[in-house]
Structure formats: structure tokens, C-alpha cells
Amino acid sequence: MKIVDTRHPFYRPLWRRVAITGFCMLWTAFELWQGNHGWAVIVGGMAALCAYEFFIAFPKDDDA
């Protein structure tokens, strides 16, 4: 089951994938700084999922 449809054209530009992943990482750091470890684990999992889906398992260009 795919949580994020990485074939959607919205995710094609690299800067959007970096921005989404970076935002999740900053949010995780913020939650840790506030002492909310439960939320930090949840958002850290989202950041890890984004990093995997957007940079490791991201579909290569079919045109090339």
C-alpha cells in the first residue's frame, strides 16, 4: 500500500521533495526541543518515510 503517490506530477521537482522532507526533519527537531518525544517519534517516522519514498524508491524518468 502506497501512502504517497510518487508518480503524481506535484512531486516531480526535486526542490519540492527536499522541502517536504526538510520540513518534517525541522518539525521533528522542534518537537524534541519542546520535550514532546511522542510527537517527535511520529514526525520522525514521517520524515524517514519521505526520505525513503522521495530519494531512494522514487521512480526514475521513463523518458530517458
C-alpha distances in whole Angstrom, upper triangle without the diagonal:
4,6,9,10,12,14,16,19,20,18,20,23,23,25,23,20,23,24,21,20,24,24,21,24,27,25,25,28,30,28,30,33,33,32,29,27,25,24,24,22,19,20,20,16,15,18,17,13,15,17,15,12,16,18,17,14,15,16,20,22,22,26,27
4,6,6,9,11,12,16,16,14,17,20,20,22,19,16,19,20,17,17,21,21,19,21,24,23,23,26,27,26,28,31,31,31,28,26,24,22,23,21,18,18,18,15,13,15,15,11,12,14,12,9,12,15,14,11,12,13,17,19,20,23,25
4,7,9,12,12,16,15,13,16,19,19,20,17,15,18,18,15,15,18,18,16,18,21,20,20,23,24,23,25,28,28,28,25,24,21,19,20,18,15,15,16,13,11,13,13,9,10,13,12,9,12,15,15,13,13,15,19,21,22,25,26
4,6,9,9,12,11,10,13,15,15,17,14,12,15,15,12,13,16,16,15,17,20,19,19,23,24,23,25,28,28,29,26,25,23,20,20,19,16,15,16,14,11,13,13,9,9,12,11,8,9,13,14,11,11,12,16,18,19,22,24
4,5,6,9,10,9,11,14,15,17,14,12,16,17,14,15,19,19,18,20,23,22,23,26,27,27,29,31,32,32,30,29,27,24,24,23,20,19,20,17,15,16,16,12,11,14,13,9,10,14,14,11,10,10,14,15,16,19,21
4,5,8,8,6,8,11,12,14,12,10,13,15,13,13,17,18,17,19,22,22,22,25,27,27,29,31,32,33,30,29,27,25,24,23,21,19,19,18,15,15,15,12,10,12,11,7,7,10,11,9,7,7,11,12,14,16,18
4,6,8,7,8,11,13,16,14,12,16,17,16,17,20,21,20,23,25,25,26,29,30,30,32,35,35,36,34,33,31,29,28,27,25,23,23,21,19,19,19,16,14,15,14,11,10,13,14,11,8,7,10,10,11,14,16
4,5,6,7,11,13,15,12,12,16,16,15,17,20,20,20,23,25,24,26,28,29,30,32,34,35,36,33,32,31,28,28,27,24,23,23,22,19,19,20,17,14,17,16,13,12,15,16,14,11,11,13,13,14,15,18
4,5,5,8,11,13,11,12,15,16,15,17,20,20,21,23,25,25,27,29,30,31,33,35,35,37,35,34,33,30,29,29,27,24,25,24,21,20,21,19,16,18,18,15,13,15,18,16,12,12,13,12,13,14,17
4,6,7,10,11,8,9,13,12,12,14,17,17,18,20,22,22,24,26,27,28,30,31,32,34,31,31,30,27,27,27,24,22,23,22,18,18,20,17,14,16,17,14,12,15,18,16,13,13,15,14,16,17,19
4,6,7,9,6,6,10,11,10,12,14,15,16,18,20,20,22,24,25,26,28,30,31,32,30,29,28,25,25,24,22,20,20,19,16,15,16,14,11,13,14,11,8,11,14,13,10,11,12,12,15,16,18
4,6,9,8,8,11,12,12,14,16,17,18,20,22,23,24,26,28,29,31,32,34,35,33,32,32,29,28,27,25,23,23,22,19,18,19,17,14,14,15,12,9,11,14,13,9,10,10,9,12,13,15
4,6,6,7,9,10,11,13,15,16,18,19,20,22,24,25,26,28,30,31,32,34,32,32,32,29,27,28,26,23,23,23,20,18,19,18,14,15,16,14,11,12,15,15,12,13,12,12,15,15,16
4,5,5,6,9,10,11,12,14,16,17,18,20,21,23,24,26,27,28,30,32,30,30,30,27,25,25,24,21,21,21,18,16,17,16,13,12,14,13,9,9,13,14,11,12,12,13,16,17,17
4,6,5,6,9,10,10,12,14,15,16,18,20,21,22,24,25,26,28,30,29,29,29,26,24,25,24,20,20,21,18,15,17,17,13,13,16,15,11,12,15,17,14,16,16,16,20,20,20
4,5,5,6,9,10,10,12,14,15,16,18,20,21,23,24,25,27,29,27,27,27,23,22,23,21,18,18,19,16,14,16,15,11,12,15,13,10,12,15,16,13,15,16,17,20,21,21
4,5,5,6,8,10,11,12,14,16,17,19,20,21,23,24,26,27,26,25,25,22,20,21,19,16,16,16,13,11,13,12,8,8,11,9,6,8,12,13,10,13,14,15,19,20,21
4,6,5,6,8,10,10,12,14,15,16,18,20,21,22,24,26,25,24,24,21,19,20,19,16,15,16,13,11,12,13,9,9,12,12,8,9,13,14,13,16,16,18,21,22,22
4,6,5,6,9,10,10,12,14,15,16,18,20,21,22,24,23,23,23,20,18,20,18,15,15,16,13,11,14,14,10,11,14,14,11,12,16,17,15,18,19,20,24,25,25
4,5,5,6,9,10,11,12,14,15,17,19,20,21,23,21,21,21,17,16,17,15,12,13,13,10,8,11,11,8,9,12,11,9,12,15,16,14,17,19,20,24,25,26
4,5,5,6,9,10,11,13,14,15,17,19,20,21,20,19,19,16,14,15,14,10,10,11,8,6,8,9,6,6,10,10,8,10,13,14,13,17,19,21,24,26,26
4,5,5,6,8,10,11,12,14,15,16,18,20,19,19,19,16,14,16,15,11,11,13,11,8,11,12,9,9,13,14,12,12,15,17,17,20,21,23,27,28,28
4,5,5,6,9,10,10,12,14,15,16,18,17,17,18,14,13,15,14,10,11,13,10,8,12,13,10,11,15,15,14,15,18,20,19,22,24,25,28,30,30
4,5,5,6,9,10,11,12,14,15,17,15,15,15,11,10,11,10,6,7,9,7,5,9,10,8,10,13,14,13,15,17,18,18,21,24,26,29,31,31
4,5,5,6,9,10,11,12,14,15,14,14,15,12,9,11,11,8,7,10,9,6,9,11,10,10,13,15,14,15,17,19,19,23,24,27,30,32,32
4,5,5,6,9,10,10,12,14,14,14,15,13,10,13,13,10,9,13,12,9,12,15,13,13,17,18,17,18,20,22,22,26,27,29,32,34,34
4,5,5,6,9,10,11,12,11,12,13,9,8,11,10,7,8,11,10,9,12,14,13,14,17,18,18,19,22,23,23,26,28,30,34,35,36
4,5,5,6,9,10,11,9,9,10,8,5,8,8,6,5,9,9,8,11,13,13,14,16,18,18,19,21,22,23,26,29,31,34,36,36
4,5,5,6,9,10,10,10,12,10,7,10,12,9,9,12,13,11,13,16,16,16,19,21,20,21,23,25,25,29,31,33,36,38,38
4,5,5,6,9,9,10,12,10,8,12,13,10,11,14,14,13,16,18,18,18,21,23,22,23,25,27,27,31,33,35,38,40,40
4,5,5,6,5,7,9,6,5,9,10,9,10,13,13,13,15,18,18,19,21,23,23,24,26,27,28,31,34,36,39,41,41
4,5,5,6,6,9,8,6,9,11,10,10,13,15,14,16,18,19,19,22,24,24,25,26,28,29,32,34,37,40,42,42
4,5,8,9,12,11,9,13,15,13,13,17,18,17,19,21,21,22,24,26,26,27,28,30,31,35,37,39,42,44,44
4,6,8,11,10,9,13,14,14,14,18,18,18,20,23,23,23,26,28,28,29,30,32,33,36,38,41,44,46,46
4,6,9,9,9,11,13,13,14,17,18,18,20,22,23,24,26,28,28,29,30,32,33,37,39,42,45,47,47
4,6,6,6,9,10,11,12,14,16,16,18,20,21,22,24,26,26,28,29,30,31,35,37,40,42,45,45
4,6,5,6,9,10,10,12,14,15,16,18,20,20,22,24,25,26,27,28,29,33,36,38,41,44,44
4,5,5,6,9,10,11,13,14,15,17,19,20,21,23,24,26,26,27,28,32,35,37,40,43,43
4,5,5,6,8,10,11,12,14,15,16,18,20,21,22,24,25,25,26,30,33,35,38,40,41
4,5,5,6,8,10,10,12,14,15,16,18,20,20,22,23,24,25,28,31,34,36,39,39
4,6,5,6,9,10,10,12,14,15,16,18,20,21,21,22,24,27,30,33,35,38,38
4,5,5,6,9,10,11,13,14,15,17,18,20,20,21,22,25,28,31,34,36,37
4,5,5,6,9,10,10,12,14,15,16,18,19,20,20,24,27,29,32,34,35
4,5,5,6,9,10,10,12,14,15,16,17,18,19,23,26,28,31,34,34
4,5,5,6,9,10,11,12,14,15,15,16,18,21,24,27,29,32,32
4,5,5,6,9,10,10,12,14,15,15,16,19,22,25,27,30,30
4,5,5,6,9,10,10,12,13,14,15,19,21,24,26,29,29
4,5,5,6,9,10,10,11,12,14,17,20,23,26,28,28
4,5,5,6,8,10,10,10,12,15,18,21,23,26,27
4,5,5,6,8,10,10,10,14,16,19,22,24,24
4,6,5,6,7,9,10,13,15,18,21,24,23
4,6,6,5,6,8,12,14,17,20,23,22
4,6,6,5,6,9,12,15,17,20,21
4,6,6,5,9,11,13,16,19,19
4,6,6,9,10,13,16,19,18
4,6,9,10,14,16,19,18
4,6,9,12,14,18,17
4,6,9,12,15,15
4,7,8,12,12
4,6,9,9
4,5,6
4,6
4
